[in-house]
Amino acid sequence: MKILVIQQKMIGDVLTTSILFEALREKFKSAELHYLINTHTFPVVENHPFIDKIIYFTPINEKNKWSLIPFIKEVRKNNYDVVIDVYGKLSSNLISLFSGATVKIGYYKKHSAFIFTHPIKRIKQPKKNASLAIENRMRLLSPLDIPFKNFSPKIYLNQIEIDNAKKTLLSHSIDLTDPLFMISVLGSNPKKTYPAKYMASLLDVIIQDIPKAQILFNYIPNQLDSAKEIFDLCSKKTQEQIYFNLYGKTIREFIALTFHCNALIGNEGGAVNMAKAIQVPTFIIFNPSLNKANWFGDDETKNNMAVHLSDFITYIDDDYKNAKQNPKLFYLKLKPTFIAPKLTEFLNNL
């Protein structure tokens, strides 16, 4: 049996969907399992023991729609028995439609249901105490007689990566006997980022609660100015304990550095998902426009904590829509004074 799973776009999505491979391998020991992903997301599934082959949807495929025709022809040559379209957009729908697979599974949408032999409806409320991201993905396996099991995404670092990260930390005078925290200071874009002044005040809370804490920032070079703004807003004491120029220059370097941290704290996004996938505790600040249940399950509360504006003020369904249209207004309502006690509780339980 040969099975293709399609999950394009974001790192967090690609990492979360990788749970399907563990479930598929448990059911079909000798199946050949392929994963179709965007090129830039490969680092989170590198060395994955249950994925036999990666098929890349390249930047050229993204920009040039005509390139999709020869791409689909190449996919079809693999003679898949089963295609599971987790992404559910036009490009993946077309790949599924013309894949030649006997069994085609995807999420139910009125306009594309005809493509699939098994269109699966998403649930809107968790039923198994997991996040909706996990539960809805596992539902896609029900046509293959695979029951729900709460698999957790995993990233597989090798010992060389772990050792090199340790050497890097030591070379920057990090004391690994003292607490070390990775801070997701910025979201994937400004509309998904907790306000700089608010974030700085939370970093001051960390140093007040844990005077020996050492802090790393997660950012990429084109976010330097935004990261520096947060640094400048911190107290002088906090600034002295931030190793601002030490950061992962690649995704795998970031993951390996985070491996040595006591926790990751900050904006919800790919960095949080990566930290969870290497079993590093997380404290997550959710974008007010997101439903926390989509990405945080009740079963995660042992090692992780998440806060959302709806935890502190009355929230109605329209607020999610309004927060998407005006994120700054809603973020400003999520005051550090709301979050600080929760953060202190999290730090005390590490």
Buried (B, 14 or more C-beta within 10 A) or exposed (E): EBBBBBBBBBBBBBBBBBBBBBBBBEEBEEBBBBBBBBEBBBBBBBEBEBBBEBBBBEEEBBEEEEBBEEBBEEBBEBEBBBBBBBBBEEBBBBBBBBBBBEBBBBBEBEEBBEBBEBBBEBEEEBEBEBBBBBBBBBBBBEBBEBEBBBBBBBBBBEEEBBEBBBEBBEEEEBEEEEBBBBBBBBBBEEBBBBBBEBBBBBBBBBBBBBEEBBBBBBBBEEBEEBBBBBBEBBBEEBBEBBBBEBBBEEBBBBBBBBBBBBBBBBBBBBBBBBBBBBEBBBBBBBBBBBBBBBBBBEBBEEBBBBBBBBBBEEBEEEBBEBBBEEBEEBBEEBBBEBBBEBBBEBBEEE
